[in-house]
Amino acid sequence: EVETSALYALRELHLLRSLGSHPHIVTLHNAFLVETQKADASSASRTDLYLVLELMSCDLQHVIGSSQTLTKRHHQSIVYQALLGLAHMHSAGVIHR
């Protein structure tokens, strides 16, 4: 499970770096590893991957979960922006499922 999570994280890191700058895809500013030492010697240390992304005022989950009623125009805007990001990914040769 840990190896699978690490592979997913590395794949996401590679994709974000290869996609470059686009207004509808979050920008990766930096990535770094931090090794955490356990308090007692019998426990193994752990290495965590941190991604530094651009600051966003909110995310889609926040918008959808808010008490504000989303109009048809809101839905159209959300889908349109997602499709613009998807089109950029396709132009970069990224295939998703």
Beta strands, then each sheet from edge to edge (+ up, - down):
strand 1: 28-36
strand 2: 46-53
sheet 1: 1+ 2-
end
